[in-house]
Amino acid sequence: PFDIALLKTSIQNGSDALESIIGKDVVLVVGKTGTGKSTLIQGIAGKRLRAAVHSTSYDGQTVTKEVFEADEALPGFEIGHTKTSKTKSINCFSRYRGNTNDEIVYLDSPGFEDTDGHEIDIATSVMLSQVAKNCKSVRFVILIN
């Protein structure tokens, strides 16, 4: 069944990010769940990324994979290592270009075909439409796995 409460919550949680992009240059990071969107934002924020091994049980078997972790991670940009998405709504990180007052806002977004269902995909589409209407400019980084 369609979860209208989940849709509403995702849109409400992304509203803060919408306030932060008004009239600004935006870099929008999009892709499917698990492609590394949050990891990329951690790197852009200057967080040290290190390789790690993540183990999980799946159908009675233990599976390990190489992943990246961020030291002193930027809050709100948790890196997930399971098939369940950690990012539930759009989130932003701002930084200035060099020694200028030009602010760039980087937007992380839930993955398309999100593991939480169609509600998150719909909420993300609604929010990205609002981003396009309210920012000064938008550039896309599309991650493909």
N, CA, C and O atoms as CSV, one atom per row, in Angstrom:
chain,resi,resn,atom,element,x,y,z
A,1,PRO,N,N,0.825,-1.208,0.000
A,1,PRO,CA,C,0.000,0.000,0.000
A,1,PRO,C,C,0.858,1.257,0.000
A,1,PRO,O,O,1.956,1.283,0.557
A,2,PHE,N,N,0.340,2.278,-0.627
A,2,PHE,CA,C,1.043,3.563,-0.721
A,2,PHE,C,C,1.049,4.232,0.645
A,2,PHE,O,O,0.008,4.339,1.293
A,3,ASP,N,N,2.239,4.690,1.090
A,3,ASP,CA,C,2.402,5.296,2.415
A,3,ASP,C,C,2.485,6.814,2.279
A,3,ASP,O,O,3.568,7.367,2.088
A,4,ILE,N,N,1.347,7.480,2.378
A,4,ILE,CA,C,1.293,8.928,2.223
A,4,ILE,C,C,2.084,9.637,3.323
A,4,ILE,O,O,2.641,10.710,3.088
A,5,ALA,N,N,2.140,9.052,4.515
A,5,ALA,CA,C,2.900,9.656,5.614
A,5,ALA,C,C,4.396,9.686,5.278
A,5,ALA,O,O,5.074,10.667,5.581
A,6,LEU,N,N,4.911,8.633,4.662
A,6,LEU,CA,C,6.322,8.589,4.258
A,6,LEU,C,C,6.605,9.654,3.194
A,6,LEU,O,O,7.632,10.330,3.246
A,7,LEU,N,N,5.699,9.796,2.240
A,7,LEU,CA,C,5.840,10.821,1.210
A,7,LEU,C,C,5.898,12.207,1.843
A,7,LEU,O,O,6.774,13.009,1.518
A,8,LYS,N,N,4.979,12.479,2.732
A,8,LYS,CA,C,4.901,13.784,3.397
A,8,LYS,C,C,6.150,14.054,4.237
A,8,LYS,O,O,6.687,15.161,4.205
A,9,THR,N,N,6.607,13.071,4.975
A,9,THR,CA,C,7.792,13.220,5.821
A,9,THR,C,C,9.032,13.514,4.985
A,9,THR,O,O,9.835,14.374,5.345
A,10,SER,N,N,9.190,12.808,3.879
A,10,SER,CA,C,10.357,13.028,3.017
A,10,SER,C,C,10.356,14.445,2.454
A,10,SER,O,O,11.405,15.086,2.389
A,11,ILE,N,N,9.198,14.936,2.049
A,11,ILE,CA,C,9.105,16.303,1.522
A,11,ILE,C,C,9.376,17.319,2.625
A,11,ILE,O,O,10.104,18.288,2.414
A,12,GLN,N,N,8.795,17.102,3.794
A,12,GLN,CA,C,9.020,18.034,4.908
A,12,GLN,C,C,10.488,18.071,5.310
A,12,GLN,O,O,11.028,19.148,5.564
A,13,ASN,N,N,11.139,16.917,5.372
A,13,ASN,CA,C,12.548,16.864,5.769
A,13,ASN,C,C,13.458,17.535,4.744
A,13,ASN,O,O,14.520,18.042,5.104
A,14,GLY,N,N,13.062,17.546,3.484
A,14,GLY,CA,C,13.861,18.193,2.452
A,14,GLY,C,C,13.624,19.692,2.344
A,14,GLY,O,O,14.340,20.384,1.620
A,15,SER,N,N,12.630,20.197,3.056
A,15,SER,CA,C,12.291,21.629,2.964
A,15,SER,C,C,13.425,22.536,3.424
A,15,SER,O,O,13.603,23.622,2.872
A,16,ASP,N,N,14.198,22.111,4.427
A,16,ASP,CA,C,15.339,22.915,4.882
A,16,ASP,C,C,16.354,23.103,3.755
A,16,ASP,O,O,16.917,24.184,3.586
A,17,ALA,N,N,16.577,22.041,2.994
A,17,ALA,CA,C,17.516,22.129,1.870
A,17,ALA,C,C,17.003,23.112,0.830
A,17,ALA,O,O,17.789,23.846,0.230
A,18,LEU,N,N,15.704,23.135,0.612
A,18,LEU,CA,C,15.131,24.075,-0.354
A,18,LEU,C,C,15.380,25.517,0.058
A,18,LEU,O,O,15.651,26.366,-0.791
A,19,GLU,N,N,15.294,25.798,1.334
A,19,GLU,CA,C,15.557,27.155,1.828
A,19,GLU,C,C,17.004,27.558,1.548
A,19,GLU,O,O,17.289,28.732,1.312
A,20,SER,N,N,17.911,26.591,1.574
A,20,SER,CA,C,19.339,26.879,1.423
A,20,SER,C,C,19.778,27.111,-0.015
A,20,SER,O,O,20.890,27.587,-0.243
A,21,ILE,N,N,18.932,26.789,-0.991
A,21,ILE,CA,C,19.362,26.878,-2.392
A,21,ILE,C,C,18.808,28.087,-3.130
A,21,ILE,O,O,19.163,28.320,-4.286
A,22,ILE,N,N,17.947,28.854,-2.483
A,22,ILE,CA,C,17.287,29.966,-3.166
A,22,ILE,C,C,18.324,30.963,-3.701
A,22,ILE,O,O,19.095,31.549,-2.941
A,23,GLY,N,N,18.322,31.138,-5.036
A,23,GLY,CA,C,19.213,32.085,-5.690
A,23,GLY,C,C,20.676,31.684,-5.707
A,23,GLY,O,O,21.538,32.530,-5.945
A,24,LYS,N,N,20.980,30.420,-5.462
A,24,LYS,CA,C,22.385,29.977,-5.407
A,24,LYS,C,C,22.694,28.984,-6.517
A,24,LYS,O,O,21.800,28.400,-7.130
A,25,ASP,N,N,23.997,28.811,-6.756
A,25,ASP,CA,C,24.461,27.789,-7.696
A,25,ASP,C,C,24.405,26.443,-6.991
A,25,ASP,O,O,24.880,26.299,-5.864
A,26,VAL,N,N,23.823,25.460,-7.663
A,26,VAL,CA,C,23.605,24.147,-7.059
A,26,VAL,C,C,24.281,23.072,-7.895
A,26,VAL,O,O,24.230,23.102,-9.125
A,27,VAL,N,N,24.912,22.127,-7.219
A,27,VAL,CA,C,25.404,20.903,-7.842
A,27,VAL,C,C,24.561,19.782,-7.259
A,27,VAL,O,O,24.608,19.514,-6.058
A,28,LEU,N,N,23.797,19.138,-8.112
A,28,LEU,CA,C,22.856,18.104,-7.698
A,28,LEU,C,C,23.446,16.735,-7.999
A,28,LEU,O,O,23.752,16.423,-9.150
A,29,VAL,N,N,23.603,15.926,-6.972
A,29,VAL,CA,C,24.168,14.588,-7.116
A,29,VAL,C,C,23.018,13.583,-7.132
A,29,VAL,O,O,22.290,13.446,-6.149
A,30,VAL,N,N,22.861,12.883,-8.251
A,30,VAL,CA,C,21.776,11.922,-8.403
A,30,VAL,C,C,22.306,10.582,-8.879
A,30,VAL,O,O,23.401,10.490,-9.433
A,31,GLY,N,N,21.516,9.552,-8.658
A,31,GLY,CA,C,21.848,8.196,-9.084
A,31,GLY,C,C,21.008,7.214,-8.304
A,31,GLY,O,O,20.223,7.602,-7.440
A,32,LYS,N,N,21.172,5.949,-8.608
A,32,LYS,CA,C,20.438,4.910,-7.888
A,32,LYS,C,C,20.988,4.770,-6.477
A,32,LYS,O,O,22.085,5.237,-6.171
A,33,THR,N,N,20.208,4.121,-5.627
A,33,THR,CA,C,20.664,3.816,-4.279
A,33,THR,C,C,21.942,2.988,-4.352
A,33,THR,O,O,22.016,2.003,-5.087
A,34,GLY,N,N,22.953,3.402,-3.575
A,34,GLY,CA,C,24.195,2.637,-3.494
A,34,GLY,C,C,25.276,3.034,-4.476
A,34,GLY,O,O,26.308,2.365,-4.538
A,35,THR,N,N,25.084,4.096,-5.249
A,35,THR,CA,C,26.101,4.469,-6.239
A,35,THR,C,C,27.217,5.337,-5.676
A,35,THR,O,O,28.231,5.540,-6.343
A,36,GLY,N,N,27.048,5.859,-4.449
A,36,GLY,CA,C,28.115,6.645,-3.837
A,36,GLY,C,C,27.841,8.131,-3.731
A,36,GLY,O,O,28.777,8.917,-3.588
A,37,LYS,N,N,26.591,8.534,-3.797
A,37,LYS,CA,C,26.252,9.964,-3.736
A,37,LYS,C,C,26.690,10.583,-2.409
A,37,LYS,O,O,27.355,11.619,-2.403
A,38,SER,N,N,26.332,9.974,-1.308
A,38,SER,CA,C,26.701,10.504,0.014
A,38,SER,C,C,28.207,10.437,0.238
A,38,SER,O,O,28.783,11.321,0.872
A,39,THR,N,N,28.834,9.407,-0.274
A,39,THR,CA,C,30.290,9.277,-0.165
A,39,THR,C,C,30.975,10.422,-0.913
A,39,THR,O,O,31.935,11.005,-0.410
A,40,LEU,N,N,30.487,10.741,-2.101
A,40,LEU,CA,C,31.045,11.850,-2.878
A,40,LEU,C,C,30.923,13.157,-2.111
A,40,LEU,O,O,31.877,13.934,-2.063
A,41,ILE,N,N,29.770,13.412,-1.510
A,41,ILE,CA,C,29.575,14.657,-0.743
A,41,ILE,C,C,30.533,14.694,0.449
A,41,ILE,O,O,31.077,15.754,0.761
A,42,GLN,N,N,30.747,13.581,1.110
A,42,GLN,CA,C,31.706,13.538,2.222
A,42,GLN,C,C,33.090,13.948,1.724
A,42,GLN,O,O,33.790,14.709,2.392
A,43,GLY,N,N,33.486,13.449,0.556
A,43,GLY,CA,C,34.780,13.814,-0.014
A,43,GLY,C,C,34.853,15.289,-0.380
A,43,GLY,O,O,35.862,15.945,-0.123
A,44,ILE,N,N,33.784,15.815,-0.982
A,44,ILE,CA,C,33.741,17.245,-1.337
A,44,ILE,C,C,33.858,18.099,-0.084
A,44,ILE,O,O,34.462,19.171,-0.111
A,45,ALA,N,N,33.279,17.623,1.016
A,45,ALA,CA,C,33.323,18.362,2.281
A,45,ALA,C,C,34.700,18.284,2.937
A,45,ALA,O,O,34.935,18.902,3.975
A,46,GLY,N,N,35.607,17.523,2.327
A,46,GLY,CA,C,36.964,17.441,2.862
A,46,GLY,C,C,37.158,16.366,3.916
A,46,GLY,O,O,38.186,16.331,4.593
A,47,LYS,N,N,36.174,15.494,4.055
A,47,LYS,CA,C,36.297,14.417,5.030
A,47,LYS,C,C,37.235,13.350,4.485
A,47,LYS,O,O,37.229,13.047,3.292
A,48,ARG,N,N,38.023,12.798,5.362
A,48,ARG,CA,C,38.958,11.747,4.962
A,48,ARG,C,C,38.167,10.467,4.719
A,48,ARG,O,O,37.449,9.992,5.599
A,49,LEU,N,N,38.306,9.916,3.520
A,49,LEU,CA,C,37.661,8.656,3.181
A,49,LEU,C,C,38.682,7.537,3.272
A,49,LEU,O,O,39.813,7.672,2.803
A,50,ARG,N,N,38.279,6.448,3.871
A,50,ARG,CA,C,39.191,5.303,3.981
A,50,ARG,C,C,38.459,4.035,3.570
A,50,ARG,O,O,37.254,3.895,3.777
A,51,ALA,N,N,39.204,3.130,2.991
A,51,ALA,CA,C,38.634,1.848,2.576
A,51,ALA,C,C,38.366,0.998,3.812
A,51,ALA,O,O,39.121,1.037,4.785
A,52,ALA,N,N,37.305,0.248,3.761
A,52,ALA,CA,C,36.937,-0.659,4.840
A,52,ALA,C,C,36.274,-1.876,4.208
A,52,ALA,O,O,35.961,-1.884,3.018
A,53,VAL,N,N,36.070,-2.888,5.017
A,53,VAL,CA,C,35.365,-4.081,4.554
A,53,VAL,C,C,34.085,-4.188,5.361
A,53,VAL,O,O,34.100,-4.125,6.590
A,54,HIS,N,N,32.979,-4.349,4.653
A,54,HIS,CA,C,31.676,-4.478,5.302
A,54,HIS,C,C,31.168,-5.899,5.083
A,54,HIS,O,O,31.198,-6.412,3.964
A,55,SER,N,N,30.707,-6.526,6.149
A,55,SER,CA,C,30.140,-7.869,6.065
A,55,SER,C,C,28.654,-7.806,6.350
A,55,SER,O,O,28.203,-7.062,7.221
A,56,THR,N,N,27.908,-8.589,5.610
A,56,THR,CA,C,26.469,-8.686,5.839
A,56,THR,C,C,26.019,-10.106,5.537
A,56,THR,O,O,26.628,-10.807,4.729
A,57,SER,N,N,24.961,-10.512,6.186
A,57,SER,CA,C,24.398,-11.836,5.927
A,57,SER,C,C,23.250,-11.695,4.946
A,57,SER,O,O,22.399,-10.817,5.091
A,58,TYR,N,N,23.233,-12.554,3.959
A,58,TYR,CA,C,22.210,-12.518,2.926
A,58,TYR,C,C,21.873,-13.949,2.538
A,58,TYR,O,O,22.745,-14.690,2.084
A,59,ASP,N,N,20.633,-14.340,2.710
A,59,ASP,CA,C,20.179,-15.702,2.415
A,59,ASP,C,C,21.041,-16.765,3.091
A,59,ASP,O,O,21.384,-17.784,2.493
A,60,GLY,N,N,21.383,-16.501,4.357
A,60,GLY,CA,C,22.158,-17.466,5.119
A,60,GLY,C,C,23.642,-17.478,4.832
A,60,GLY,O,O,24.368,-18.277,5.422
A,61,GLN,N,N,24.112,-16.631,3.957
A,61,GLN,CA,C,25.537,-16.562,3.638
A,61,GLN,C,C,26.071,-15.203,4.045
A,61,GLN,O,O,25.368,-14.195,3.982
A,62,THR,N,N,27.338,-15.194,4.467
A,62,THR,CA,C,27.990,-13.935,4.796
A,62,THR,C,C,28.704,-13.424,3.554
A,62,THR,O,O,29.495,-14.132,2.929
A,63,VAL,N,N,28.406,-12.182,3.217
A,63,VAL,CA,C,28.995,-11.552,2.040
A,63,VAL,C,C,29.812,-10.361,2.526
A,63,VAL,O,O,29.358,-9.594,3.375
A,64,THR,N,N,31.017,-10.210,1.984
A,64,THR,CA,C,31.839,-9.050,2.326
A,64,THR,C,C,32.086,-8.235,1.061
A,64,THR,O,O,32.143,-8.766,-0.048
A,65,LYS,N,N,32.231,-6.936,1.266
A,65,LYS,CA,C,32.550,-6.071,0.133
A,65,LYS,C,C,33.396,-4.920,0.625
A,65,LYS,O,O,33.330,-4.528,1.790
A,66,GLU,N,N,34.207,-4.378,-0.301
A,66,GLU,CA,C,34.999,-3.198,0.024
A,66,GLU,C,C,34.110,-1.981,-0.075
A,66,GLU,O,O,33.353,-1.824,-1.033
A,67,VAL,N,N,34.206,-1.115,0.930
A,67,VAL,CA,C,33.386,0.095,0.986
A,67,VAL,C,C,34.276,1.260,1.408
A,67,VAL,O,O,35.465,1.081,1.675
A,68,PHE,N,N,33.698,2.437,1.464
A,68,PHE,CA,C,34.396,3.601,1.989
A,68,PHE,C,C,33.666,4.113,3.211
A,68,PHE,O,O,32.436,4.112,3.263
A,69,GLU,N,N,34.429,4.547,4.187
A,69,GLU,CA,C,33.910,5.191,5.395
A,69,GLU,C,C,34.515,6.592,5.445
A,69,GLU,O,O,35.612,6.830,4.940
A,70,ALA,N,N,33.778,7.510,6.062
A,70,ALA,CA,C,34.281,8.878,6.236
A,70,ALA,C,C,34.635,9.081,7.701
A,70,ALA,O,O,33.817,8.826,8.584
A,71,ASP,N,N,35.851,9.539,7.958
A,71,ASP,CA,C,36.243,9.883,9.319
A,71,ASP,C,C,35.586,11.206,9.689
A,71,ASP,O,O,35.555,12.133,8.880
A,72,GLU,N,N,35.063,11.298,10.907
A,72,GLU,CA,C,34.364,12.500,11.368
A,72,GLU,C,C,33.343,12.940,10.326
A,72,GLU,O,O,33.368,14.075,9.849
A,73,ALA,N,N,32.459,12.032,9.988
A,73,ALA,CA,C,31.501,12.214,8.902
A,73,ALA,C,C,30.639,13.458,9.066
A,73,ALA,O,O,30.275,13.851,10.175
A,74,LEU,N,N,30.332,14.053,7.944
A,74,LEU,CA,C,29.439,15.193,7.870
A,74,LEU,C,C,28.036,14.718,8.269
A,74,LEU,O,O,27.510,13.792,7.650
A,75,PRO,N,N,27.425,15.324,9.279
A,75,PRO,CA,C,26.098,14.873,9.713
A,75,PRO,C,C,25.056,14.998,8.597
A,75,PRO,O,O,25.065,15.955,7.822
A,76,GLY,N,N,24.179,14.031,8.538
A,76,GLY,CA,C,23.104,14.058,7.552
A,76,GLY,C,C,23.462,13.415,6.226
A,76,GLY,O,O,22.613,13.308,5.342
A,77,PHE,N,N,24.701,12.986,6.074
A,77,PHE,CA,C,25.145,12.362,4.830
A,77,PHE,C,C,25.724,10.981,5.136
A,77,PHE,O,O,26.824,10.643,4.700
A,78,GLU,N,N,24.968,10.199,5.887
A,78,GLU,CA,C,25.442,8.885,6.288
A,78,GLU,C,C,25.664,8.002,5.062
A,78,GLU,O,O,24.880,8.016,4.113
A,79,ILE,N,N,26.738,7.245,5.106
A,79,ILE,CA,C,27.073,6.326,4.020
A,79,ILE,C,C,26.521,4.965,4.412
A,79,ILE,O,O,26.885,4.413,5.451
A,80,GLY,N,N,25.648,4.433,3.581
A,80,GLY,CA,C,25.062,3.118,3.849
A,80,GLY,C,C,25.834,2.024,3.148
A,80,GLY,O,O,26.425,2.240,2.090
A,81,HIS,N,N,25.823,0.848,3.749
A,81,HIS,CA,C,26.543,-0.275,3.139
A,81,HIS,C,C,25.663,-1.493,2.946
A,81,HIS,O,O,26.145,-2.571,2.597
A,82,THR,N,N,24.383,-1.320,3.173
A,82,THR,CA,C,23.457,-2.428,2.945
A,82,THR,C,C,22.561,-2.057,1.778
A,82,THR,O,O,22.704,-0.981,1.198
A,83,LYS,N,N,21.655,-2.930,1.436
A,83,LYS,CA,C,20.752,-2.652,0.326
A,83,LYS,C,C,19.676,-1.640,0.701
A,83,LYS,O,O,18.909,-1.203,-0.157
A,84,THR,N,N,19.616,-1.264,1.978
A,84,THR,CA,C,18.645,-0.278,2.438
A,84,THR,C,C,19.265,1.108,2.405
A,84,THR,O,O,20.352,1.323,2.941
A,85,SER,N,N,18.576,2.038,1.780
A,85,SER,CA,C,19.072,3.396,1.652
A,85,SER,C,C,19.121,4.110,2.992
A,85,SER,O,O,18.238,3.919,3.827
A,86,LYS,N,N,20.139,4.929,3.208
A,86,LYS,CA,C,20.251,5.775,4.399
A,86,LYS,C,C,19.670,7.160,4.144
A,86,LYS,O,O,19.169,7.792,5.074
A,87,THR,N,N,19.725,7.647,2.908
A,87,THR,CA,C,19.264,8.993,2.579
A,87,THR,C,C,17.769,8.946,2.286
A,87,THR,O,O,17.329,8.286,1.344
A,88,LYS,N,N,16.998,9.653,3.105
A,88,LYS,CA,C,15.535,9.609,2.996
A,88,LYS,C,C,14.933,10.872,2.390
A,88,LYS,O,O,13.755,10.881,2.033
A,89,SER,N,N,15.727,11.942,2.269
A,89,SER,CA,C,15.243,13.192,1.678
A,89,SER,C,C,16.454,13.968,1.160
A,89,SER,O,O,17.593,13.645,1.495
A,90,ILE,N,N,16.202,14.998,0.339
A,90,ILE,CA,C,17.332,15.780,-0.147
A,90,ILE,C,C,17.999,16.491,1.033
A,90,ILE,O,O,17.343,16.858,2.008
A,91,ASN,N,N,19.293,16.672,0.923
A,91,ASN,CA,C,20.088,17.281,1.984
A,91,ASN,C,C,21.176,18.106,1.320
A,91,ASN,O,O,21.620,17.774,0.221
A,92,CYS,N,N,21.612,19.178,1.970
A,92,CYS,CA,C,22.589,20.050,1.313
A,92,CYS,C,C,23.835,20.297,2.159
A,92,CYS,O,O,23.818,20.235,3.389
A,93,PHE,N,N,24.900,20.576,1.444
A,93,PHE,CA,C,26.177,20.988,2.021
A,93,PHE,C,C,26.657,22.176,1.202
A,93,PHE,O,O,26.699,22.104,-0.026
A,94,SER,N,N,27.018,23.263,1.864
A,94,SER,CA,C,27.464,24.476,1.169
A,94,SER,C,C,28.954,24.699,1.384
A,94,SER,O,O,29.508,24.387,2.438
A,95,ARG,N,N,29.577,25.243,0.361
A,95,ARG,CA,C,30.975,25.666,0.500
A,95,ARG,C,C,31.228,26.809,-0.463
A,95,ARG,O,O,30.539,26.960,-1.472
A,96,TYR,N,N,32.224,27.605,-0.133
A,96,TYR,CA,C,32.567,28.760,-0.962
A,96,TYR,C,C,33.638,28.383,-1.956
A,96,TYR,O,O,34.486,27.535,-1.681
A,97,ARG,N,N,33.597,29.026,-3.132
A,97,ARG,CA,C,34.611,28.801,-4.164
A,97,ARG,C,C,35.854,29.576,-3.806
A,97,ARG,O,O,35.859,30.806,-3.853
A,98,GLY,N,N,36.889,28.884,-3.454
A,98,GLY,CA,C,38.160,29.539,-3.136
A,98,GLY,C,C,37.995,30.641,-2.118
A,98,GLY,O,O,37.367,30.442,-1.078
A,99,ASN,N,N,38.556,31.809,-2.407
A,99,ASN,CA,C,38.484,32.954,-1.497
A,99,ASN,C,C,37.410,33.943,-1.927
A,99,ASN,O,O,37.568,35.147,-1.726
A,100,THR,N,N,36.339,33.463,-2.504
A,100,THR,CA,C,35.281,34.342,-2.985
A,100,THR,C,C,34.041,34.216,-2.099
A,100,THR,O,O,33.991,33.380,-1.196
A,101,ASN,N,N,33.060,35.045,-2.365
A,101,ASN,CA,C,31.774,34.944,-1.682
A,101,ASN,C,C,30.781,34.125,-2.488
A,101,ASN,O,O,29.596,34.081,-2.156
A,102,ASP,N,N,31.254,33.476,-3.542
A,102,ASP,CA,C,30.389,32.622,-4.358
A,102,ASP,C,C,30.170,31.295,-3.652
A,102,ASP,O,O,31.092,30.496,-3.491
A,103,GLU,N,N,28.945,31.079,-3.238
A,103,GLU,CA,C,28.608,29.857,-2.517
A,103,GLU,C,C,28.042,28.821,-3.485
A,103,GLU,O,O,27.196,29.131,-4.325
A,104,ILE,N,N,28.517,27.611,-3.354
A,104,ILE,CA,C,27.979,26.488,-4.120
A,104,ILE,C,C,27.295,25.568,-3.117
A,104,ILE,O,O,27.848,25.258,-2.062
A,105,VAL,N,N,26.092,25.140,-3.459
A,105,VAL,CA,C,25.353,24.226,-2.602
A,105,VAL,C,C,25.327,22.862,-3.289
A,105,VAL,O,O,24.870,22.735,-4.425
A,106,TYR,N,N,25.817,21.858,-2.594
A,106,TYR,CA,C,25.806,20.483,-3.096
A,106,TYR,C,C,24.601,19.779,-2.493
A,106,TYR,O,O,24.421,19.780,-1.276
A,107,LEU,N,N,23.781,19.182,-3.339
A,107,LEU,CA,C,22.591,18.483,-2.869
A,107,LEU,C,C,22.759,16.984,-3.048
A,107,LEU,O,O,23.025,16.494,-4.145
A,108,ASP,N,N,22.599,16.277,-1.952
A,108,ASP,CA,C,22.527,14.820,-1.967
A,108,ASP,C,C,21.048,14.476,-2.096
A,108,ASP,O,O,20.196,15.202,-1.583
A,109,SER,N,N,20.743,13.402,-2.759
A,109,SER,CA,C,19.346,13.014,-2.932
A,109,SER,C,C,19.195,11.516,-2.677
A,109,SER,O,O,20.143,10.750,-2.852
A,110,PRO,N,N,17.991,11.103,-2.262
A,110,PRO,CA,C,17.754,9.665,-2.156
A,110,PRO,C,C,17.964,9.023,-3.524
A,110,PRO,O,O,17.759,9.659,-4.558
A,111,GLY,N,N,18.367,7.780,-3.518
A,111,GLY,CA,C,18.595,7.091,-4.788
A,111,GLY,C,C,17.302,6.817,-5.522
A,111,GLY,O,O,16.272,6.536,-4.910
A,112,PHE,N,N,17.364,6.900,-6.833
A,112,PHE,CA,C,16.198,6.507,-7.611
A,112,PHE,C,C,16.030,5.002,-7.493
A,112,PHE,O,O,17.002,4.266,-7.322
A,113,GLU,N,N,14.799,4.559,-7.584
A,113,GLU,CA,C,14.431,3.177,-7.271
A,113,GLU,C,C,14.836,2.878,-5.841
A,113,GLU,O,O,15.399,1.826,-5.539
A,114,ASP,N,N,14.535,3.835,-4.963
A,114,ASP,CA,C,14.914,3.745,-3.558
A,114,ASP,C,C,14.350,2.498,-2.908
A,114,ASP,O,O,13.284,2.009,-3.282
A,115,THR,N,N,15.081,1.994,-1.930
A,115,THR,CA,C,14.677,0.774,-1.248
A,115,THR,C,C,13.473,0.976,-0.342
A,115,THR,O,O,12.875,-0.002,0.108
A,116,ASP,N,N,13.099,2.239,-0.061
A,116,ASP,CA,C,11.924,2.497,0.766
A,116,ASP,C,C,10.647,2.603,-0.059
A,116,ASP,O,O,9.567,2.768,0.508
A,117,GLY,N,N,10.744,2.513,-1.364
A,117,GLY,CA,C,9.544,2.473,-2.187
A,117,GLY,C,C,9.309,3.696,-3.035
A,117,GLY,O,O,10.099,4.640,-3.055
A,118,HIS,N,N,8.188,3.645,-3.740
A,118,HIS,CA,C,7.825,4.693,-4.689
A,118,HIS,C,C,7.585,6.041,-4.017
A,118,HIS,O,O,7.751,7.084,-4.649
A,119,GLU,N,N,7.203,6.031,-2.765
A,119,GLU,CA,C,6.940,7.282,-2.067
A,119,GLU,C,C,8.176,8.172,-2.042
A,119,GLU,O,O,8.074,9.382,-2.245
A,120,ILE,N,N,9.334,7.586,-1.796
A,120,ILE,CA,C,10.579,8.358,-1.758
A,120,ILE,C,C,10.920,8.867,-3.156
A,120,ILE,O,O,11.370,10.003,-3.307
A,121,ASP,N,N,10.711,8.038,-4.180
A,121,ASP,CA,C,10.957,8.476,-5.556
A,121,ASP,C,C,10.072,9.667,-5.914
A,121,ASP,O,O,10.543,10.624,-6.530
A,122,ILE,N,N,8.806,9.619,-5.538
A,122,ILE,CA,C,7.880,10.712,-5.836
A,122,ILE,C,C,8.296,11.971,-5.077
A,122,ILE,O,O,8.337,13.059,-5.650
A,123,ALA,N,N,8.603,11.820,-3.790
A,123,ALA,CA,C,9.028,12.974,-2.989
A,123,ALA,C,C,10.297,13.591,-3.569
A,123,ALA,O,O,10.411,14.814,-3.641
A,124,THR,N,N,11.240,12.769,-3.978
A,124,THR,CA,C,12.486,13.270,-4.565
A,124,THR,C,C,12.199,14.034,-5.850
A,124,THR,O,O,12.767,15.105,-6.068
A,125,SER,N,N,11.338,13.509,-6.694
A,125,SER,CA,C,10.989,14.196,-7.940
A,125,SER,C,C,10.339,15.550,-7.666
A,125,SER,O,O,10.653,16.535,-8.335
A,126,VAL,N,N,9.446,15.603,-6.699
A,126,VAL,CA,C,8.796,16.867,-6.321
A,126,VAL,C,C,9.844,17.867,-5.842
A,126,VAL,O,O,9.832,19.028,-6.249
A,127,MET,N,N,10.743,17.417,-4.982
A,127,MET,CA,C,11.746,18.313,-4.417
A,127,MET,C,C,12.734,18.795,-5.474
A,127,MET,O,O,13.133,19.959,-5.456
A,128,LEU,N,N,13.132,17.929,-6.386
A,128,LEU,CA,C,14.078,18.332,-7.426
A,128,LEU,C,C,13.445,19.344,-8.380
A,128,LEU,O,O,14.128,20.226,-8.899
A,129,SER,N,N,12.160,19.215,-8.606
A,129,SER,CA,C,11.443,20.212,-9.395
A,129,SER,C,C,11.514,21.573,-8.708
A,129,SER,O,O,11.712,22.593,-9.369
A,130,GLN,N,N,11.355,21.593,-7.403
A,130,GLN,CA,C,11.428,22.836,-6.640
A,130,GLN,C,C,12.849,23.405,-6.636
A,130,GLN,O,O,13.032,24.622,-6.670
A,131,VAL,N,N,13.836,22.541,-6.595
A,131,VAL,CA,C,15.232,22.985,-6.674
A,131,VAL,C,C,15.441,23.732,-7.989
A,131,VAL,O,O,15.992,24.832,-8.004
A,132,ALA,N,N,15.000,23.131,-9.090
A,132,ALA,CA,C,15.178,23.752,-10.411
A,132,ALA,C,C,14.498,25.118,-10.496
A,132,ALA,O,O,15.005,26.018,-11.167
A,133,LYS,N,N,13.371,25.280,-9.832
A,133,LYS,CA,C,12.626,26.542,-9.878
A,133,LYS,C,C,13.256,27.631,-9.010
A,133,LYS,O,O,13.094,28.815,-9.306
A,134,ASN,N,N,13.965,27.259,-7.954
A,134,ASN,CA,C,14.400,28.229,-6.956
A,134,ASN,C,C,15.888,28.543,-6.933
A,134,ASN,O,O,16.292,29.507,-6.282
A,135,CYS,N,N,16.707,27.776,-7.611
A,135,CYS,CA,C,18.143,28.052,-7.561
A,135,CYS,C,C,18.548,28.988,-8.701
A,135,CYS,O,O,17.792,29.200,-9.648
A,136,LYS,N,N,19.749,29.536,-8.587
A,136,LYS,CA,C,20.298,30.408,-9.633
A,136,LYS,C,C,20.694,29.567,-10.854
A,136,LYS,O,O,20.359,29.903,-11.990
A,137,SER,N,N,21.409,28.475,-10.594
A,137,SER,CA,C,21.809,27.560,-11.653
A,137,SER,C,C,21.930,26.159,-11.047
A,137,SER,O,O,22.106,25.997,-9.840
A,138,VAL,N,N,21.830,25.170,-11.908
A,138,VAL,CA,C,21.962,23.787,-11.429
A,138,VAL,C,C,22.839,22.998,-12.391
A,138,VAL,O,O,22.682,23.065,-13.611
A,139,ARG,N,N,23.753,22.261,-11.812
A,139,ARG,CA,C,24.604,21.325,-12.561
A,139,ARG,C,C,24.368,19.950,-11.959
A,139,ARG,O,O,24.143,19.813,-10.757
A,140,PHE,N,N,24.423,18.947,-12.801
A,140,PHE,CA,C,24.152,17.594,-12.350
A,140,PHE,C,C,25.430,16.771,-12.320
A,140,PHE,O,O,26.270,16.867,-13.214
A,141,VAL,N,N,25.562,15.965,-11.280
A,141,VAL,CA,C,26.548,14.903,-11.226
A,141,VAL,C,C,25.715,13.629,-11.156
A,141,VAL,O,O,24.996,13.400,-10.184
A,142,ILE,N,N,25.816,12.817,-12.177
A,142,ILE,CA,C,25.032,11.583,-12.229
A,142,ILE,C,C,25.982,10.432,-11.986
A,142,ILE,O,O,26.940,10.231,-12.732
A,143,LEU,N,N,25.707,9.676,-10.933
A,143,LEU,CA,C,26.538,8.525,-10.596
A,143,LEU,C,C,25.874,7.255,-11.099
A,143,LEU,O,O,24.695,7.012,-10.845
A,144,ILE,N,N,26.636,6.462,-11.806
A,144,ILE,CA,C,26.134,5.212,-12.372
A,144,ILE,C,C,27.004,4.081,-11.850
A,144,ILE,O,O,28.232,4.161,-11.879
A,145,ASN,N,N,26.362,3.036,-11.378
A,145,ASN,CA,C,27.092,1.885,-10.859
A,145,ASN,C,C,26.841,0.725,-11.784
A,145,ASN,O,O,27.355,-0.370,-11.555
